[in-house]
Amino acid sequence: MSKFIDKTIGDWMDHMAQTNPDGLALVYCETGLRLSWRQLNEQARTMAKGLLAMGVEKGDHVAIWATNLPEWVFAVYATAKIGAVLVTVNTNYRIFELEYLLRQSDAKLLLYSSGIKNSYYPDIVKELLPDIKAGEAICSDRLPVLKQVVYIPHAGESASEVATGSFAQLMAMADGVSDETLDAVQRTIGIHDVVNMQYTSGTTGFPKGVMLTHYNILNNGNFIGDNMKLTPDDKLCIPVPFFHCFGLVLAQMACVTHGTTMVPVEVYSPTAVMQTIQDERCTAVHGVPTMFIFMLEHKDFAQYDLSSLRTGIMAGATCPMEVMRAVIDKMHMRDIVITYGQTECSPGMTMSQTDDPVELRVSTVGRLLPNCEGKVVDPETGEIVPPNTQGEICTRGYHVMRGYYKMEEATAQAIDADGWLHTGDLGTCDENGYYSITGRIRDMIIRGGENIYPREIEELVYRHPAVSDVQVVAVPSQKFGEEVCAFVIIKEGETFDADGIKAFVAERMSRHKVPSFVLAIDAFPMTASGKIQKYKLREQACEELGL
């Protein structure tokens, strides 16, 4: 069995700074930033002291809403050093989702940047906190725990007035805290303390805060890096967002545990990724299938030299065989692998290996990672099914989450009395331990690697003045794997306007949650007991849309 790392993430960063001080830790090609492990640790320590000076204490929740900026990386290790919990915010969120997350997570501090295309974060924060003033603590009935909002400017950008302070001010406040004070706080942190909280859609209701510990994510990243055969000579291009476990664990933690250089791309674009790989001679790159498809199909693909690539992970959605083969053949990624799991298991449960036959790497999601247990059970009886028989995939081990934040009932539904996490995914396991995913018990939609829970969209569409009822289902998509389709019953006397309903959602929710299709229907298909038959809606949508 592979060995566990029995250190906190903050202590591990100290270890890296001591054992490989001059090794290259972090590179940003766009800005020319290059930090060694010693320098990265110094940045994390400075930020940690600044957070302490700002009043952030062990156990407090610090939310971060930003693209893959250097400050995001600093925040991971700074919060870990003081025992704060880093709450990750999806960069696509709009006000409806941001308010829910900040309130449900009990975030005390929000770090945020200017935003992404078509979404300017300062305007959203101002709408949510209209009385915010620099230098004054926040007092909001809507967000009673939130006290500070700190703005992270891009390179060359001035600080926003929509904040209680700037990132530069936070770092400057470190001068008021001694190294001894930080070290004393860091010594009180345990490896099984919660360090990260990520919001994921579940079986019911709104997104849940998945509580992950130092031990969860540091060790999961370590075993993932082992499977990829990462070394300090590797450079991993990271275009996947840090707010996902893909970016934080499969990328950052895999690199940190192996001394591999992190080369983030702030915001994904095919050209930015290919340029970064070429310029920095990256040996690995992560992505969801859609990211690889966009690169392979780009008109200038042949102009980029990607010959330095060796490995990487394709995950987050179903990986089409033809895409895997094209990545191996055309992007030189002979050692590309697939990882399967979910946020609730830190996130990796199974993974293919670099020396697995290509056929197994494209037709399965590999075997169990070290120190993970897995089984496939009959969803009705809970009994283990024979090899190659479909059932629900369950897992148990060090990687299973602490639970959902302030949702004990939902936690009990996800993790049974024997410690098995029920994934809700349907799959099989063959005689050699290779798992395959065949479907989902739950009706979550996975669009281009983004998890979308229908009820969250349904709750919003219900508010549309013309809508009497709504059901949201997944429909197949060649580009994204799945897309969102909303069936609506229109109120008597109102007019059906598909584009108007899409615009209503787009103003209040992330882009990826906006229905690609809106179809009118007179009544939903029902079972004898009155339950809506979503599979019939999916079939109807496919027929009407010619999918």
N, C-alpha and C positions, 0 to 999 in steps of 0.2 A: 504493500500500500504506500502511496506517496505520502510524504510527511506534511503535517500542518505547520503553518506559521503561527506561533503563539505570541504575536506582538500586536499592539494596536497599530492603526494606520499611521498615526503620528510618530510612534516609536520606529516603525519600519522606515519612514522617510529619514529619520535621524540616522538609522543604520546605513541607508544608501549614501547619505552625505559623508559618512565616515569611511565606508569601504570602497566607494567609487566616486570620490569628491569631484574629480575633473571629467568624469564621463558625461557625455552629452545627454541631457535629460529632456529638454523641451525646445522645439524649433517652430517658429512662425515665419514661413517664407514671405508672407505678405508684408510683414513689418521688419524682418531681419532680426527679430528677437531670438537669441540663442542662450540657453541657460544650462549650466552644469547641475549635477545633483546637489552639490553644495549650495549653489546659488538659488536653486529652486527651494531648497529647505530654508534658506535665509528669508526668502520672500514669504514662505508659509509662516515662519516664526514671527516675522514683522506683522503680518496680517492678524495672526492669532493674538498678539499683544494689543493690536489696535481694537480688536473685537472685545477683549477684556476691558480695555479702557472705556469702551462705549457702553459697557454694562451687560454684555452677553456673558452668561454664566453656563456652567456645566448643566446639560439637560435642556437648555433653551433651544428653540427652533429658529433656524436662519434659512429663509427662502431665497433662491437665486433664480432670476428670470433674465436670461441672456443667451446669446449665441456662444459659440465655442471660443470665447475670449481667453487670454492668459489669466485674467483675474478669476475666471471660473476654476481653472486648475489650482490657483493659489487657495481658493476658498475650500476646496476638497480637503486639503491637508491642514489648513489653518483651523477649520472647525473641528477636525479630528483631534487636533492637539489640545483643544480646550474642552472637549467633551460635548460640544454643541452638536445638534442634529441638522444636517444640511437637507433642506427640503427642495427638491428639484421641480421647477415649473416649466411646463411645455412652452416652447417659444411661440407656438401657434395660438396660445390662449388669447381670448378676448375677455372683456370685463366680467361677463357672466361666470366664466370658469375661474378667473383669477380671484374674484371675491370669495367664491366657494372654497378654493384651496387655502387661501390665507386664513379664512375663518376656521375651517375644519382642522387645519394643521396647528392652530395656535402659534402661528409665526410671530416672533417678537421683532424680527428685523427682516426687511426685504432689500436685497441687492438687485439692481436692475440696470439694463443698458437701453440704448435708443430703440432697439427693436429690429424687425425684419421688414421685408418689402410689404407694403400695404398695411403695416401695423406699427404705428409709432407709439411706443410704450409710455412716454411721458404724458401723452394725451389721455391714455387709459387710466394711468395712476391719478392724474388730476381729476378725472371724472369720478373715480372711486373715493379719492380723498381731497375734496375741493378746498379744505382749509389748511392744507399742508404748507408749512413755512420752514425755511432754512434755520437750523439752530434750535428748533423747538420740537419737543417730543410730541408724537401724534396722540390725539385723543379722539377716537372714533367709536360711535355706538355700533357701527356695522362691523368693525374689526377691533374689539376691545383689547386684545393682547398685543397688537402691533404698536410698536413705539418709535421705530426708526426706519427710514427709507433712504438708502444710500445709492447714489447714481454712479455707474461705471461708464465713463466716456470712452469712445473709440480713440485710437491714436490720432492726435491733432484736433480732437473735438473738445469744445469747452463743456464745463459741467452744466447739468440741467438745473433750473430753478425749482423743478418739481421734485424736491427731495429735502430731507432734513440735514443732509450732508453729502459730501463727495467721497469717492474712493480714495483720492489723494489725502483728504483730511483724516479718513480712517487710518491710513498707513502712518500718517504723521503722529497720530495719537499714541502710537507704539512707544514713543520716547518716554511716556509717563509710566510705563510698566517695565519692571526689571526682568532680566532673563531668569533670575531665581524664582520670581513669582510665576512665570509661565511654566517653568520646569516643575514647580510644586503642584500646579494644577494638572499638568500632564501625567504626573505619577499617580493621580487618583483615578485615572480612567482604566476600565477593564476591557478585555478583548471581547466580552459578550455584551457590552453596552451598545445601544442603538446609535448609529453614526449617520445613517442616511434614510430618508423617507421619500419614496417615489409613489406617485399617484397613478393607479391603474384601474381600468374598468373591470368590474366583477360581474357576478351573476345577477345582482339586483341593485337598483338605485344608482347613485352617483359614484364617481371615482373614489377609491379607497386609498388611504395612506399606508403603503407597505413598509413596515419597519425592518430595516436591515442592519446587522451588527458589523463591527470591525471584522470579526471572525468569519461571518458570512461572505462578505464581498472580497476581502483580501485573499482568502484561500480559494474562492471560486476563480478569481483572476489568476492566481498562481497555477492552478491545475489546467486552466485554459491555455496559459502561456506555455506550460510544459508540453501540451498536446501539439502546439504549433512549432515546438522546438525553437522558441525565441531565445536570443542571446543579446549581450550588449552591442554586438555588431549589427543588429537589425534596427531598422527605422520603420515605424508603423505610421502610415498616413491615416488620419482619423477624421473622416468627413461626417460620420454619424454623430448625432447630437449628444452632448454630455448629459442632458437631462434624462436620457434613457439608460438602462443598464448596459445596453450595447456600447455606448460611448464611455460610461463610467467604469464598468467592470471588465467587459470583454476587451476593451481598449486600454483605458488608463491603468487599471489594476494589473492587467496582464503585463504591461510595460514596466510598471514600478517594481514588480516582483522579479523581473528578469533583467533589469538595467537597460531595457530597450528604449530607444529614443522615441518620444512622442512627437508627431508632426501633425498637429490639428489643422483642419481647414475650417475657417470661422463659419461659413455658410456654404452648404453643398452647391456646387455646380459642376457639370462634367468637365469643363475646361479647367476650372480651378484645381480639381483633384488631379487630373492628368498632368497639368503643369507642375504641381507640387511633387508628384511622384518622379517626374523627369528631372526637375531641378535639384531635388534633395537625394535622388537615387534611393528612394524608399524600397524596402524589400517586402513590405506587406501593406495591405489596405483592407479595411473593413467596409461592408455596405449591405444594404438590403438589395434584393434582386433588381428592383427598379433603378437603383443607382448604377449598377453594372450595365443594365440595358441601355440607359441613357448615354453612357460612355461608349459602349460598343457601337451604338447607332449614330454617334455624333459624326457630322460630315468631316471633321478634321481629325478623327481618331487616328488615322494612319500617320499623321504628322508628329505624333508624340512618341518618344522613346520610353517604353515601359519595360524594357528588358531587365531592369534591376529587380523586378518583382519576383517573389518566390511563393509567398503564402498570404493568408488573410482569411477572414470569415465572411461567409454569406449567410445571413440569418434574418429573422424578423418577419418573414413571410415564406410561403411555399417557394422553394427554389426550383425553377423549371430545369429539366435536364439539359435542354439545348443551350440555356444561358450558362450553366456550369461548364459545359464542354467548350463554349466559346471563350469563357474567361481563362480556362486552362490553355487553350490553343493560341488565342490571339493576345492575351495579356500576360502570358508567360507564367501564370500562377499555378505551377504544377502541384504545389502543396496546399492549394486552397481547401478549406474544410467547412463543415456546417456544424452549427451549434443549435441545440434545441433546449427550450426551457421557458420560463416565464419570470416576471419580476419577483413573484412570491418565492422563487428558489434561487435568487441572487445573481444571475438568472439561469446559469447553465446546469442542465441535468445530464444531457447526452451530447456527444461530440464525435465526429469522425476524426480520424487521425491522418497525418500527412502521408503515411505509408499504406493506408487502406487502398485497395483497388479502386480505380476511378468509378467503376460501376456501383460500388457500395457508397462512394462519396456523393453520387448523384441520385441514388434511389432510396437511401435511408438517411436518418439523422444521427447515425453512429451508435456507439455503445455508451454505457454509463461512464461518467467522469469518475475519477478516483474518489473513494469514500462516500459515494452516493448509492443509495439503494433505489431500486425501481421495480415496479410490477405493473401488469396489465390485468384489470379486474372486470368482471361482469358488472355493469352499472346498476343492475337491479339487485343482485345478490351480494356483491362485494367479493365473490370468490375469484381466485386467480384463474385466468383462462389458459388453455393450452397454447403452445407456440403457434405463431402465424394466425391467431384468432383475434378478431377485433374486440377491444374493450376500452375502458377508461385507463389512461396512464396516471399512475401515482408515484410519488417519490418521497423518500425519507432520508434525513441525514443532517450534517452540519449546515447545509446550504438553505434549509427551509427557514423562512422569515420568522421573526419574533411574533408577528401577527399584524392585523390591521389596526391603525391608530384609532382608539376610542370606538371600536366596532367589535365587541366581544362575540356577539352572535354570529357575525359574518366570519370571524376567525374560526369559530367552532365548526361552521359549515365547511370551511376550506381545509382544516387540519383535524383529522379524526383523533379519537382518544389514544390511539397507538402511535401518533406522531406522523401519520402519512398525509402528505399534501395531495389533495385530489385536484388534478389540473383542469378537469373538464374537457380535456382533449381526448379524442378517440384515436387509437393506434394499435399497432401489433408489435410483437417482439419475436424474432426468429430464434432458431436453435442455437445460434452463435452470439446472441445478445444484441443484435442490431435492431434498433427501433425504427418504425416508420409511422408517420402521422397520416391518418386517413380522414379526419373530420373533427367536429367539435360538438360536444353535448350542449354547451352554452351557445347563445346566438350572437356572441361578440363578432364584430366585423374587423378584419385586419386589412387595412388599405395601405399598400406600400410600406408595411412595417409598423404603421400606426394602429394601436388598438382603439377601437371605437365601440362604445356601448350604446345600442339603439335607444334604450330608455332615456338617456340623457338628451338625445336629440328630440325624442318624442315629447319630453316634458316642455321643451322650448316651443316646438311647433304647435302644441296645444294652445299656446298663448296667442297664436295668429288669429286675428279677428274673424277670418273667414272659415277657419277649420273647426269642425265638430269633433273629429277623431282622427288619429294617425297611428300608423304602424310602420316601423322602419326595418328593412331587411337588407341583407347583402345580396348583390348580384355579381356575377363573374366579370372580370376585367383582364384583358391581355396585358395591359400596362401596369396595373396596380395589384393584380391578384383578385381583389374584391373592391367594389365601390358601394356607396350608400344609395339606396332607393327608398323613397318615402311614399307610402300609399295614404291618401287623405280622403276623408269624407267631408264634403263641403256643407256648411250650414245652409238651410233653406233660405233662399233669397240672395245668397252671396254668389259671386262669380269665381270660378276656378282659374287661378293664375299661377302656373308652375314657377315662372321666373320670379314672381313676387314673393313666393314662399322661400325660394332659394336665397333671395336677397335679404329676407327677414332673418334667416339663419346666419347668413354671412356677416351681418352687422353685429351679431352677438356671440358667435362661436368661431372656433378655428376653421381655417380653410378646408382641412381634410375631413371635417365633420359635415360640411355643406353637402346636401344630397346632390348627387350627379343627375338623378332622375326623380321627378315628382309625378305620380300618377293618381288620377282621381278614381274613386271606387264608390259604389253605392252601399256595400256592406262587406264586412270581413268574413272569410270562410271560418266556420266554427266547428269544434268537436261537439259531441252530444252533451258533454258536461260544460259547454260554454267557453272553452279555451280557444283562443285564436290560433289557427293553423298557419304559422309563418312559412312553412315549407311550400304550402300551396300559393302563398303570395309570391314567393321567389319564383316558382314555376310560371305563374302568370306574368310576372315582370319579364322573365327571359323570353316568353312567347311574344308579348307585346313589343318588346324592344329589339327582338331579333338577336338575342345574345346566345 
